[in-house]
Amino acid sequence: MAILCGVLARVWTACLLFHLAGTACAAAPVPSPAAVARLVEMQQRGTPDYAAMEAPLRQLTRQQSPRLQARLQRMGKLHSLALVRSNGDEQVYELWFEHGRMLWGVTMSAAGRFARVRMVLREHR
């Protein structure tokens, strides 16, 4: 019982922190494949769509933009992407590029902006 209460308290605290930060803990919109593709393509060109991001992601993207842009450019042209699964509020997309594949975990805010993007290189040719 104590373990369950501890888990519930952590979940509630996380929800409260998300709420205080202006993001929803539940019922956040699911990003469309077109929105994810646009995010990737704009980052590859070196013009990230900051208006489509929540403030913490905007700040992180500004800090990491040159490195991220170079990594995405090495992957080549984005050919396609597909929703693979949902992990709670995170939607996991598989992206196929000219020179490899990546998994992107994308979380949206209640306002419909990107709140978190997690990238994992799967294969590079």
C-alpha positions in Angstrom: 0.0 0.0 0.0 2.8 2.4 0.9 4.5 1.8 -2.5 1.2 2.4 -4.4 0.7 5.6 -2.4 4.2 6.7 -3.3 3.7 6.1 -7.0 0.4 7.9 -6.9 2.0 10.9 -5.1 4.7 11.1 -7.8 2.2 10.9 -10.6 0.1 13.6 -9.0 3.1 15.8 -8.4 4.1 15.3 -12.1 0.6 16.3 -13.1 0.7 19.3 -10.9 4.0 20.4 -12.2 2.8 20.0 -15.8 -0.3 22.0 -14.9 1.7 24.8 -13.3 3.9 24.9 -16.4 0.9 25.4 -18.6 0.8 21.9 -20.0 -2.0 19.4 -19.6 -1.4 16.1 -17.9 -4.2 14.5 -19.9 -6.0 15.1 -23.1 -3.1 16.7 -24.9 -3.5 16.7 -28.6 -1.8 14.1 -30.7 0.7 15.6 -33.2 -0.2 14.9 -36.8 2.4 13.3 -39.1 2.4 16.4 -41.2 3.3 18.6 -38.1 6.1 16.2 -37.2 7.4 16.2 -40.8 7.3 20.1 -40.8 9.2 20.2 -37.5 12.0 17.9 -39.0 12.2 19.7 -42.3 12.4 23.2 -40.8 15.1 22.0 -38.4 17.1 20.5 -41.3 17.0 23.9 -43.1 18.2 25.7 -40.0 14.9 27.5 -39.4 13.2 25.7 -36.4 9.6 26.6 -36.0 9.9 28.1 -32.5 6.3 29.3 -32.5 5.2 25.6 -32.6 7.2 24.8 -29.4 6.7 25.4 -25.7 9.2 27.6 -24.0 11.4 24.9 -22.5 11.7 23.1 -25.8 12.4 26.4 -27.6 15.3 27.1 -25.3 16.7 23.6 -25.7 16.4 23.7 -29.5 18.2 27.1 -29.6 21.0 25.6 -27.6 21.3 22.4 -29.6 20.2 23.7 -33.0 23.6 23.5 -34.9 24.3 20.0 -33.7 20.8 18.8 -34.4 20.7 20.4 -37.8 24.0 18.7 -38.8 22.7 15.3 -37.6 19.5 15.7 -39.5 21.3 16.8 -42.6 23.5 13.8 -42.5 20.3 11.6 -42.5 19.3 13.2 -45.8 15.8 13.8 -47.1 12.9 12.7 -45.0 11.0 10.1 -47.1 8.2 9.1 -44.7 7.1 8.7 -41.2 4.6 6.7 -39.3 3.1 6.6 -35.8 4.5 3.5 -34.2 2.9 3.6 -30.7 1.7 5.8 -27.9 3.4 5.8 -24.5 1.0 7.7 -22.3 1.2 11.3 -23.6 4.1 10.6 -25.9 3.5 9.6 -29.5 6.4 7.6 -31.0 7.0 8.1 -34.7 9.4 6.2 -36.9 11.0 8.4 -39.5 12.7 7.1 -42.7 15.3 9.2 -44.2 17.5 8.9 -47.3 20.4 7.6 -45.1 18.7 6.0 -42.1 15.9 5.8 -39.6 15.1 7.5 -36.4 12.5 7.2 -33.7 11.0 10.4 -32.3 9.0 10.5 -29.2 6.8 13.6 -29.3 4.7 15.1 -26.6 2.3 18.0 -27.2 1.0 20.6 -24.7 -2.7 21.3 -24.2 -2.1 24.4 -26.3 -1.2 22.2 -29.3 2.5 23.1 -29.2 5.4 20.6 -29.1 6.3 20.2 -25.4 9.0 17.5 -25.7 10.8 15.8 -28.5 13.0 12.8 -27.8 15.2 11.5 -30.7 16.8 8.1 -31.1 19.0 7.1 -34.0 18.0 3.7 -35.2 20.2 3.1 -38.2 22.5 5.2 -40.4 23.7 4.1 -43.8 
